[in-house]
Amino acid sequence: MMSENKNCAPLWNVLLGAAIAAAFVVLFFSMTTEQNKSPLDLGLRIEGQVPPNCVCLNETKNAPTNNTEVLVSETKNAPTNKTETTFEDLLPLLKNASMDDNTVIFTEVNDAFANPGSILDLFLESFHVGENIAHLLDHLIIIAMDQASFERCKSQHRHCYLFQIDGLNFESEKFYMTKGFVDLVWTKIKLMRRMVEFGYNVVFTDLDVLWLRNIFKFVSVYYDITLSSDMYFGRPEDTGNFPNTGLFYVKSTEKNAEVLNFWYEARNRFPDQNEQSVFNEIKNELVDQFQVKMRFLETDYLSGFCNYGKDLNKVYSMQSNCCVGLANKLNDLRGVLDDWKKYMSLSSEEKNNGNFTWTVPRICLH
């Protein structure tokens, strides 16, 4: 038996060498084929792999791997996002609505504010009667918080997005500082953070802000955040100014995405507070920790019922803040548009005299 094993050894060595060679050949072609496949072909997601101009932070690892969903029609088949996580289905809408420098404007609406003759109609009308700003509607995305407002949006505007959160109902009017109101206003910070991560500069505007002139005159890339004020004390970079987050701009940088995330997470430190109150609490932290450059704009330009400019030659927007109740807002915002139309009908000489001013607010609390 020993001699038989010795005689068979050369044959076994030949067979073993051939098997090893064959294995290497199979492995080589397998690796070559796999290298030519994309991560989606392999059923894998490479963490941190994102489209151009994206800055993805905490939520990237949870992003869905199915990227085949395509937005066919922005106003007919816009997708519904119920996960409140990645918002990747917003990308086609952002691309179509953005300006040449990747800037978009967005607002939020629910059923109460979207009914015919309600705030949505006045908001959209302001762009048409404003001073050469109708083209800005091409860059406006309306976030509908329920199905009814989404259907209404589609009948009025091109860029509409349905955003629903499981367990939350945003259809009815949300009274100031109720739980429903607080939940609603915080959604804009989450949405804005994601847009900034995607590489877009973002202007958020509350629906009760009437645009009268082009506010981009005041937006400078030098600042990370540019925002309106409830109270302005004379210096644009003074954090002692009281912010108004009903109208503000955030430049797209990785740092600013982190800032928005910090702002959103600060909600846990100040329970039951809205996003504006929390921003006022943490604004100095943002400067100290993130070196945020922020600019507060004068109320003479970006006005609100809390504090407004009386010279219509200077006013760029007017908001019905310091006003409680939808009916009150509607009444006085209609008055704003009526006053503006009368002002626009004046001659240049009459406008320059500065004698014409607002007749509102009338019934809003202020």
C-alpha positions in Angstrom: 0.0 0.0 0.0 2.8 2.3 0.7 4.4 1.8 -2.7 1.0 2.3 -4.4 0.6 5.7 -2.6 4.0 6.8 -3.7 3.3 5.8 -7.3 0.0 7.8 -7.2 1.5 10.9 -5.7 2.6 12.5 -9.0 -0.9 12.1 -10.4 -2.5 13.6 -7.3 -0.2 16.6 -7.4 -1.1 17.2 -11.1 -4.8 17.0 -10.3 -4.5 19.3 -7.3 -2.5 21.9 -9.2 -5.1 21.9 -12.0 -7.9 22.4 -9.5 -6.2 25.3 -7.9 -5.5 26.9 -11.2 -9.2 26.5 -12.2 -10.3 28.1 -9.0 -8.1 31.1 -9.6 -9.5 31.5 -13.1 -13.1 31.4 -11.8 -12.2 33.9 -9.1 -10.5 36.3 -11.5 -13.5 36.4 -13.9 -15.9 36.7 -11.0 -14.0 39.7 -9.6 -13.8 41.3 -13.0 -17.5 41.0 -13.6 -18.4 42.3 -10.1 -16.1 45.3 -10.6 -18.1 46.3 -13.7 -21.3 46.4 -11.7 -22.8 49.4 -10.0 -23.6 49.4 -6.3 -27.3 49.0 -7.3 -26.5 46.0 -9.5 -24.8 44.3 -6.6 -27.7 45.1 -4.3 -25.4 47.2 -2.1 -25.5 50.8 -0.9 -22.1 52.5 -0.4 -22.5 54.7 2.7 -21.9 58.3 1.8 -22.3 57.8 -2.0 -24.6 60.7 -3.1 -25.5 62.6 -6.3 -23.4 65.6 -7.3 -23.8 68.7 -5.1 -25.2 66.6 -2.2 -24.1 67.0 1.3 -25.6 64.1 3.2 -25.3 63.7 6.9 -27.1 61.7 9.5 -29.9 60.3 7.4 -27.8 59.0 4.5 -27.4 55.5 6.0 -31.1 55.1 6.2 -31.8 56.3 2.7 -33.7 53.8 0.5 -31.7 51.9 -2.1 -34.5 52.0 -4.7 -33.7 55.1 -6.8 -35.9 54.1 -9.8 -38.8 56.3 -8.8 -39.2 59.1 -11.3 -41.4 62.2 -10.9 -43.4 62.1 -14.1 -45.6 65.2 -13.5 -45.0 67.6 -10.7 -48.6 68.5 -10.3 -50.3 65.2 -11.1 -48.2 62.3 -9.8 -46.1 64.0 -7.2 -44.9 61.4 -4.6 -46.1 61.2 -1.0 -43.4 61.1 1.7 -44.7 59.4 4.8 -41.3 58.3 6.3 -40.1 61.8 7.3 -36.6 60.6 6.7 -34.7 61.1 3.4 -37.0 63.1 1.1 -35.1 61.8 -1.9 -38.3 62.0 -3.9 -37.9 65.8 -3.6 -34.8 65.8 -5.9 -36.6 66.0 -9.3 -38.8 68.8 -8.0 -35.8 70.7 -6.6 -34.0 70.4 -9.9 -36.9 71.7 -11.9 -37.7 74.6 -9.5 -34.2 75.8 -8.8 -32.6 79.0 -10.1 -29.3 78.9 -11.9 -27.4 79.1 -8.6 -29.4 76.2 -7.1 -31.7 78.4 -5.0 -35.3 77.5 -4.3 -38.1 79.0 -2.4 -40.6 76.9 -0.4 -43.6 77.3 1.8 -46.1 75.0 3.5 -49.9 74.9 3.3 -52.6 72.9 4.9 -56.3 72.5 4.0 -57.4 75.5 6.2 -55.0 77.8 4.4 -55.6 76.4 0.9 -59.4 76.8 0.6 -60.5 79.0 -2.3 -60.3 82.7 -1.2 -58.0 81.8 1.7 -54.3 82.6 2.4 -52.9 80.6 -0.5 -54.7 82.7 -3.0 -53.6 85.9 -1.4 -50.0 84.6 -1.2 -49.9 83.7 -4.9 -51.6 86.9 -5.9 -48.9 89.0 -4.2 -46.3 87.7 -6.7 -48.5 88.8 -9.6 -49.3 92.3 -8.3 -45.8 92.8 -6.8 -43.1 94.8 -8.5 -41.7 92.5 -11.3 -41.6 89.3 -9.2 -44.0 87.0 -10.9 -41.1 85.0 -12.3 -40.1 84.0 -8.8 -43.2 81.6 -8.8 -41.2 79.4 -11.2 -38.8 78.7 -8.3 -41.4 78.2 -5.5 -42.2 74.8 -4.1 -45.4 74.5 -2.1 -45.3 71.7 0.5 -48.8 70.4 1.0 -49.4 68.9 4.4 -52.5 66.9 3.5 -54.3 65.5 0.5 -56.9 68.3 0.2 -54.3 71.1 0.1 -52.2 69.1 -2.3 -55.2 68.9 -4.8 -55.8 72.6 -4.3 -52.1 73.3 -4.9 -52.1 71.4 -8.2 -55.0 73.5 -9.5 -53.0 76.7 -8.8 -49.3 76.0 -9.1 -46.7 73.9 -10.9 -44.4 72.8 -8.1 -46.4 70.9 -5.5 -45.2 68.2 -3.0 -47.4 66.1 -0.7 -45.8 65.6 2.7 -47.7 63.6 5.2 -46.5 62.2 8.5 -48.1 59.1 10.0 -50.1 59.9 13.0 -50.3 63.6 12.5 -53.2 65.5 11.0 -52.4 69.0 9.7 -55.6 69.7 7.8 -57.4 72.0 10.2 -56.4 75.5 11.3 -53.6 75.3 13.9 -54.0 77.9 16.6 -50.8 79.7 17.7 -48.6 77.7 20.1 -51.0 74.7 20.3 -49.4 71.3 19.9 -50.6 71.0 16.3 -49.1 74.4 15.5 -45.7 73.6 17.1 -45.6 70.2 15.2 -46.4 72.0 12.0 -43.8 74.8 12.2 -41.0 72.4 13.0 -41.5 70.4 9.8 -40.0 73.3 7.8 -36.6 73.0 9.6 -36.4 69.3 8.8 -37.3 69.9 5.2 -34.9 72.8 4.8 -32.1 70.8 6.3 -32.6 68.1 3.7 -32.7 70.6 0.9 -29.5 72.1 2.0 -27.9 68.7 2.3 -29.0 68.1 -1.3 -27.0 71.1 -2.4 -29.7 73.8 -2.6 -29.7 77.3 -1.1 -33.2 77.7 0.4 -35.6 80.6 1.2 -38.4 79.6 3.4 -41.5 81.9 3.5 -44.6 81.5 5.6 -47.7 81.5 3.6 -49.0 84.7 5.3 -46.0 86.6 3.9 -47.1 88.7 1.0 -44.2 89.3 -1.4 -44.2 92.8 -2.9 -40.6 93.2 -4.3 -37.7 91.0 -4.9 -36.1 90.2 -1.5 -33.1 88.6 -3.1 -31.7 92.1 -3.2 -30.8 91.5 0.5 -29.4 88.0 0.1 -25.6 87.9 0.1 -23.5 84.7 -0.1 -21.3 86.2 2.6 -23.9 85.3 5.2 -24.9 81.8 6.2 -28.4 82.8 7.3 -30.3 86.0 6.3 -33.6 86.5 8.1 -36.4 89.0 8.8 -36.8 90.5 12.2 -39.6 91.0 14.7 -37.6 93.7 16.3 -34.6 95.3 14.7 -32.2 97.5 16.8 -30.0 99.1 14.1 -27.2 96.7 13.3 -27.7 93.7 10.9 -25.2 91.4 12.6 -26.4 92.1 16.2 -27.8 88.9 17.7 -29.8 91.1 20.0 -32.2 91.6 17.2 -35.4 89.5 17.6 -35.6 87.0 14.7 -38.6 86.3 12.5 -38.3 82.9 10.9 -41.4 83.5 8.8 -39.0 84.6 6.0 -35.3 83.5 6.0 -32.6 82.2 3.7 -29.9 79.5 4.3 -26.9 79.1 2.1 -26.1 75.5 1.2 -22.9 74.3 2.9 -22.1 71.2 5.0 -21.8 73.5 8.0 -25.2 75.0 7.6 -26.8 71.5 7.2 -25.2 70.8 10.6 -26.6 74.1 12.0 -30.1 73.2 10.9 -29.8 69.8 12.5 -28.5 71.4 15.7 -31.5 73.8 15.6 -33.9 70.9 15.1 -32.4 68.8 17.9 -32.5 71.9 20.2 -36.3 71.4 20.2 -35.7 68.7 22.9 -34.1 71.3 25.1 -37.0 73.7 24.8 -40.1 71.5 24.8 -43.4 73.0 23.5 -41.6 76.0 21.9 -41.9 76.8 18.2 -38.9 77.0 16.0 -38.6 80.8 16.1 -38.4 80.9 19.9 -35.8 78.1 20.0 -33.7 79.9 17.3 -33.8 83.0 19.5 -32.6 80.9 22.4 -29.7 79.3 20.5 -28.6 82.0 18.1 -25.5 82.9 20.1 -24.6 79.2 20.4 -24.7 79.0 16.6 -22.3 81.9 16.3 -20.0 80.5 19.0 -20.0 76.8 18.0 -20.4 77.0 14.2 -19.2 80.5 13.5 -22.4 81.2 11.7 -22.6 84.6 9.9 -26.2 85.8 10.2 -27.8 89.0 9.0 -31.0 90.4 10.4 -33.0 92.6 8.0 -34.7 95.8 8.9 -38.4 95.8 9.5 -38.6 98.8 7.1 -37.9 96.3 4.3 -39.2 92.9 5.5 -42.2 94.0 7.4 -44.8 92.4 9.6 -47.7 93.5 11.7 -45.5 93.2 14.8 -43.3 96.0 13.4 -43.6 97.4 9.9 -42.3 100.0 7.6 -44.8 102.8 6.8 -43.0 103.9 3.7 -44.3 101.7 0.8 -41.3 102.8 -1.3 -39.1 100.7 0.9 -41.3 97.7 1.8 -40.4 94.4 0.2 -42.8 92.0 2.0 -45.5 92.1 4.7 -46.5 89.3 7.1 -49.5 89.0 9.3 -47.5 88.1 12.3 -48.7 89.3 15.7 -52.1 88.2 14.4 -54.2 85.4 15.9 -56.9 83.6 13.9 -57.3 82.8 10.2 -60.3 85.1 9.7 -58.3 88.1 11.1 -55.3 87.3 9.0 -57.4 87.1 5.8 -59.1 90.4 6.5 -55.9 92.4 7.1 -53.9 90.6 4.4 -56.6 91.6 1.9 -56.2 95.1 3.2 -52.4 94.9 2.5 -53.1 93.9 -1.1 -55.7 96.6 -1.5 -53.3 99.2 -0.2 -50.5 97.9 -2.4 -52.7 98.1 -5.5 -53.6 101.7 -4.8 -50.0 102.5 -4.2 -49.0 100.9 -7.5 -51.6 102.9 -9.4 -50.0 106.2 -8.2 -47.7 108.2 -10.4 -44.0 108.2 -9.7 -44.3 111.7 -8.3 -47.1 110.7 -5.9 -45.1 107.7 -4.8 -42.0 109.7 -4.1 -43.9 112.2 -2.0 -44.2 109.4 0.5 -47.7 110.5 1.7 -49.3 107.1 1.0 -49.1 104.5 3.8 -50.8 101.4 5.1 -54.3 101.3 6.4 -53.7 98.0 8.1 -53.5 96.2 10.4 -57.1 96.8 11.4 -58.4 93.9 13.5 -55.2 91.8 14.0 -53.8 91.7 17.5 -50.6 93.6 17.6 
